[in-house]
Amino acid sequence: MYKKLSESFFEKVYEVVKLIPSGRVTTYGAIANYLGITKSARMVGWALNQAKYYKEEIPAHRVVNKQGLLTGKHHFLPEKNMEQLLNQEGVQVKNNQIQHFETIFWSPDELEIT
């Protein structure tokens, strides 16, 4: 469970997303659950849509839907950019879906933040 990150909701999301290791992915729902706002995956998606305006680079391309689909790809310009960023990290994508999703899935619950 989330314990100590920054105060605003968007910043809490960004702090978690910045911790996703390169070559791994997580889901909007996993982040929402970790932050204690179960069933708020769409709010996480909205926060990540706004990440392009944040003061630091946020690796939002590492967050996908619960089936491993690149549902947020239209927020990256050009549209292929999300897939290209993932490919550069060794993540295989086919037909807008992460390959070997279960193997490269990263859960924020692995964090030990106090």
N, C-alpha and C positions, 0 to 999 in steps of 0.2 A: 504494500500500500504506500502511496505517496506520503512523504513526511515533510521534507523541507526543500522547496525550490522557491522560485520567485512568486510574487503576489498575484499578478494578473493571470487570468485563465490562459490567454494566448501565450504568455511567457512560460507558464507551466508546461504547456504542450511543447513549445520550442525547446525547453530544457531537456525534456525526455527525448525528443527527436534527435537532438544533437548527440545523444549517447548511443544511438543505433550504430553498431559497428559497420564499417564499409563491407560490402558484400553480403549483408544481411538485410532483411526486411521485417516490418511489423505491420500491424493493422490499426485502422482508426479505432476500432473497438477495444483492442488491447490497451491502447493509450488511454482511452476513456475509462476503462475498468481500473487501470492503475491509478488514475487521478481521482478515483472514487465517484465518478459520474457515469455509472453504468447506463447503457442505452443512450449515450450522448455521442456516438461515433460521428454523427453529422456535424456536431459542434467542433470536434477535432478537425474534421475536413475543412470547415469554414476557417478555422484558425490557420491551417496550412495554406489555404488559398491566399491568405493575407501575408504569408511569410516573406513574399518577395519584397515587401515594404519594410521589413524588419532591419535593424541596424547591423545584424550579423547574418552570415549565410546559414540557412537552415536546410539540411539535407532532406527536404520534403519528398524527394523522389523515392525514398526508402519506405514510404508508408503506402500501403495498398488496401484493398477491401478484404473481407474475411475469406474470400475464395482465391485470393492472390491476383485479382484482376487490377489492371492499371486504370481504375475508374477516375482518378484525378489527372490523367494525362492531358486533358484539354486545358489545364491551367499552366502548362509548360509550353513555351513558344520556342521553336515550332513544336507541333504536337508530338513528334517523334523524340523530342528531347528527353522526356522521362525515361523512355526505353534506352536511349543512348547512354544516359548517365548510369543506369543500372548495369548495362553491358560493360561499361568501362570498369566497373567494380567486380566483374566476373559473374554477375547475375544473369542467367539466361531467361529470355522472354520470348514466348511464341504465341502469336495471335492475341497479344495484349495480356497474356497470363504468365505469371512467374512459374518457371519450371522448377521442380523439386522444392516446392513451397514449404513443405513440412520440414525439410532439412535445413533451409536457410532462415526459417522464421525465428525472429528474436523477440522474446517477451520482456517487457519492462519489469516484470516481476523478478527477473534475474538481478535487478539492481538492489544494492544494499545501501540506500541513502538514509542517513540519520539526521 
